[in-house]
Amino acid sequence: MSTTESKDRERRWRKLVKEWRASGESAAGFAKRHGFSSSSLRYWEGRLHLDGEGAEPGSAVKSDGPSLVRVIPRRGVAGPGREEGSVIVDVGGATIRVLPGFDATLLVEVVRVLREAAS
């Protein structure tokens, strides 16, 4: 992908994320209406650092949430409560099972609280 195509793609997603935030719609509803997945919308929201209003490309946005959470895939783990596409996240001694369609904002808050409690 050329630099121009990459910048056009970023501009398109920046516009979509800002429209979504201004709409008050859920990520799932907005994404469905526009023909893409809510996970793509959330990905671009995070990639573009648009949790701060008016953030420009390359600008730093202060966030109280965690910047990284270590996720270790466990292949071949079967058992009760394991759903296709679910992920297990260990934070501060607590284990969180994340199911498809999870609320990313809630997960960030839970991880923040667990990290604070563990320190």
C-alpha positions as CSV (number, residue, x, y, z in Angstrom):
1,M,0.0,0.0,0.0
2,S,1.4,3.4,-1.0
3,T,1.8,6.2,1.5
4,T,-1.0,8.1,-0.2
5,E,-3.4,5.2,0.1
6,S,-2.4,4.7,3.7
7,K,-3.1,8.3,4.5
8,D,-6.4,8.2,2.6
9,R,-7.4,5.1,4.6
10,E,-6.5,6.8,7.9
11,R,-8.4,9.9,7.0
12,R,-11.5,7.8,6.1
13,W,-11.3,5.9,9.5
14,R,-10.7,9.1,11.4
15,K,-13.8,10.6,9.9
16,L,-15.9,7.5,10.6
17,V,-14.7,7.3,14.2
18,K,-15.5,10.9,14.9
19,E,-18.9,10.5,13.3
20,W,-19.5,7.5,15.5
21,R,-18.4,9.3,18.7
22,A,-20.7,12.2,17.8
23,S,-23.7,10.0,17.0
24,G,-24.1,8.5,20.4
25,E,-24.8,5.1,18.8
26,S,-23.3,1.9,20.0
27,A,-20.2,0.7,18.1
28,A,-22.1,-2.3,16.9
29,G,-25.1,-0.3,15.6
30,F,-22.9,2.3,13.8
31,A,-20.7,-0.3,12.3
32,K,-23.6,-2.4,11.0
33,R,-25.2,0.6,9.5
34,H,-22.0,1.5,7.6
35,G,-21.1,-2.1,6.6
36,F,-18.1,-3.0,8.7
37,S,-17.4,-4.7,12.0
38,S,-17.5,-3.0,15.4
39,S,-14.1,-4.5,16.1
40,S,-12.7,-2.6,13.1
41,L,-14.2,0.6,14.5
42,R,-12.7,0.0,17.9
43,Y,-9.4,-0.9,16.4
44,W,-9.2,2.4,14.5
45,E,-10.4,4.3,17.5
46,G,-7.5,3.0,19.4
47,R,-5.0,3.2,16.6
48,L,-5.8,6.9,15.9
49,H,-5.9,7.7,19.6
50,L,-9.3,9.3,19.3
51,D,-10.3,8.9,22.9
52,G,-9.3,12.5,23.2
53,E,-11.4,14.9,21.2
54,G,-9.7,16.6,18.2
55,A,-6.5,14.5,18.4
56,E,-4.4,14.8,15.3
57,P,-2.2,12.1,13.7
58,G,1.0,11.6,15.7
59,S,-0.2,13.6,18.7
60,A,0.0,12.1,22.1
61,V,-3.2,11.5,24.0
62,K,-3.1,11.0,27.7
63,S,-5.0,8.0,28.8
64,D,-5.6,6.6,32.3
65,G,-6.3,3.2,30.9
66,P,-3.6,0.5,30.3
67,S,-1.6,0.8,27.2
68,L,-0.8,-2.9,27.0
69,V,-2.2,-6.0,28.4
70,R,-0.3,-9.3,27.9
71,V,-2.5,-11.9,26.2
72,I,-1.2,-15.4,25.9
73,P,-3.1,-17.7,23.5
74,R,-3.8,-21.1,25.0
75,R,-4.2,-23.6,22.2
76,G,-6.1,-26.8,22.9
77,V,-7.6,-25.6,26.1
78,A,-11.1,-27.0,26.4
79,G,-13.6,-27.0,29.2
80,P,-16.7,-25.5,30.5
81,G,-17.3,-21.9,29.6
82,R,-14.8,-21.9,26.7
83,E,-16.5,-20.4,23.7
84,E,-15.1,-20.3,20.1
85,G,-13.2,-17.1,19.7
86,S,-12.9,-16.3,23.4
87,V,-9.7,-15.1,24.9
88,I,-8.4,-15.5,28.5
89,V,-6.6,-12.4,30.0
90,D,-4.6,-12.6,33.2
91,V,-4.3,-9.3,35.1
92,G,-2.9,-9.0,38.6
93,G,-3.6,-12.6,39.5
94,A,-7.2,-12.4,38.2
95,T,-8.4,-14.2,35.1
96,I,-10.8,-12.6,32.7
97,R,-12.6,-14.6,30.0
98,V,-13.3,-12.2,27.1
99,L,-16.1,-13.4,24.8
100,P,-16.8,-12.3,21.2
101,G,-18.8,-9.0,21.2
102,F,-17.3,-7.8,24.5
103,D,-17.5,-4.1,25.6
104,A,-14.0,-2.8,25.0
105,T,-14.5,0.2,27.3
106,L,-15.7,-2.0,30.1
107,L,-12.7,-4.3,29.7
108,V,-10.2,-1.4,29.8
109,E,-11.8,-0.2,33.1
110,V,-11.8,-3.7,34.6
111,V,-8.1,-4.1,33.7
112,R,-7.2,-0.7,35.1
113,V,-9.0,-1.5,38.4
114,L,-7.3,-4.9,38.6
115,R,-3.8,-3.4,37.9
116,E,-4.4,-0.8,40.7
117,A,-5.5,-3.5,43.1
118,A,-2.5,-5.6,42.3
119,S,0.1,-2.8,42.9
